Amino acid sequence: MTPTGLPDSLIATLPGSAYTDPGVFAQEQERIFETMWCCVARAADLPRPGAFRTVDVGRESVLVTRARDHGVRAYLNVCRHRGARLVTEDGGEVRRAFQCPYHAWTYGLDGTLVAAPNLSRMPDVGRGAYGLAAVAVREWLGYVWVCLAPEPPSFEEDVIGDVVTRLGDLASLERYGIAELAVGRRIVYDVRANWKLIVENFMECYHCATIHPELTEVLPEFAGGYAAQYYVGHGAEFGADVRGFTVDGSEGLDRLPGIAGEQDRRYYAITVKPQVFINLVPDHVIFHRMYPVAVDRTVVECDWLYLPHVVDGGADVSRSVELFDRVNRQDFAACERTQPGMSSRLYAQGGVLVPSEHHIGAFHTWVTERLAETVSPGTPSGG
């Protein structure tokens, strides 16, 4: 028996309140999502200056746009005058500037205050000092990542470090050329479950034989309960008769040319904390990003990425999309089935993890330690 009174084969999970308490969720928004690098958009979704997207990161709305120098900028989506939401659309394009619909304060794509009613009569109002509050931004893997912290943590250590920890090196990921791929399909899921349940589900395969019949046909080793993430550098091998990562095991699409021979006919899964899942197969990449909306609700945006000529040529990607779309829906249904149990008196002290799930304990420790950290005061700087 362990010091907790559990058999050696079992370790304890987080308590049920970690998945149901709005106070815990507020702490997670503040100390995890508002202090870490979060992925918010595909860079190709901002094709020209003035293209924009708004996304919720923690408790903040963030406006992401492409500036006139073609670089990506990110700002808190709040007018500096009276705090109105500057942009209410999820995405779109402006010609030259963003104008607040309340009092017409107007900001350039670089965040500078460029116009306001009677601004010429206020010569002491600095155009830069009262510009939009800038948020740290980074492009990687063809995606836009932002961090709300006044002093962002190292991108290399936190984001790229998660990839290296999982695969053993960065080169293994770089061979897929993710930045150069094109979005063949995007599906947005609204999941009625706490974000941690989704992360935990993605990290383990103890459930695979029960709820993923199509996946275990393609990846037979998953039927044994051990997920690809259980071993550093491990990729699950396709079944002997499987020709591609498709819903029926039929031939896939054009293979990504950069991958190594040992990566062919294998599936790799990576969790990049706090809200990105990357799935690698020989002919495409499946890229998830999560946005926690409430303690019991999470929006998940999922891209299927292929070689550009596959997408531009109108190739049928439905069989490969259908496989992981089914997996997603099966997983999210399981998470939604679990969420009500987190409120049960039986789960007040939590549940248990079996040996093939023990690595989830490290995730629980990470969450607990993040919530115990003190958040540095301050806000992002002006534009």
C-alpha positions, 0 to 999 in steps of 0.5 A: 500500500502507498502512503495514501492508502491506495494499492501500489497499482493506483495513484490518486487523481485531483479531487472533483472540485478541481473540475467543478469549482468556479473559483478553481477555474478562475485561478486556472484562467489567471495563473495558467492561460493568462501567463502561458503561451497559447495558440490562437490562430492559423497564420494563413487565416490572416493573409493580408494587412487588416485581416483579424481574428478575435479569441478569448484567452483566459478572461481576456478577449484578444485581437490578432491582426496582420500589420502593414509590415506583414508581421502579426500583432496582438492586442487586448480587445479593449478601447483605451477610452472607456473600455468598450469591446473594440471588435465584436466579430470573430474575424474579418478584415479592415482597410486601415484601422480599427474604430471603436463603435462607441466614441470612434476612437480609432487605432492603426494596425500597429496599435497606435491611436490615430484618430478620435473626436476632438483629439486635436484639442488634446495635444497632451494625449500621446498617440502611443501612450493611449494606443492599444495594449499590446500582447506578446506574439509569436509565429511557430508551426504556421500558427499564431501564439500569444502570451498575456503575461507582462514578462512572457516565459521562454517560448523555447522552454515552455512550448518547444520544450513540451515537444522535445520532452515528448518526441526526444528532439525537435527535428522529429517534429520539424520533418513534418513541415507543419508551417507549409501545410494547408488547412483541408478541414476545420471543425469546431467542437463545443464540449460540455466538460472541464478542459482538464478532462479533455487533456487527461483523455487525450493523454491516455488510451486506457479507454481506446478499446472501449470507445474507439473501434475505428482507431484501434483497427488502424492502431492495434496496439492502442487496444492494449491501453497504452497511449503513444504519449506513454513512452518518450519518442514512441509512435503507434504503428499502423496495423499490418493490413492498414494502408493509411490513417483513414476511417476504413484503413484505406490508402491515404493522401500524398505522404509528407516528403520530409518525414524519416523512414522510421516515422512512416506508418506511425502515429505520434501524439503531443500535448503542448500545455496548456491547450494544444494537441498535435497529432502526426501521421505520414500524410497529414497533421491534426492540430487541436487548440482548446479554449476553456469558456467555463468550468464545465465548457470548453471550445475545441478548434481542430485543423486537418493539415495536408500538403498544399497541392492536396488541398488546392487540387480538391483531393477527397480528404473525407476518409482521413477527416472522418477517422479523427472526427469520430475519435474527437466526438467519442472522446468528447462524449466521454468527457461530457459523461464524466463531467457530472460525476465530478460533482458527486459526493463519491468523487469529493476526494477524486478517483484513481489512475491505473498504471497505464495512466500514471503519467497523467499524475504529472499533469495533475502535479503541474496544474497544482503547482501552477495554481500555487504560484504567485502571479506577477502584477501588471498588464501588457504594454501599450502599442 
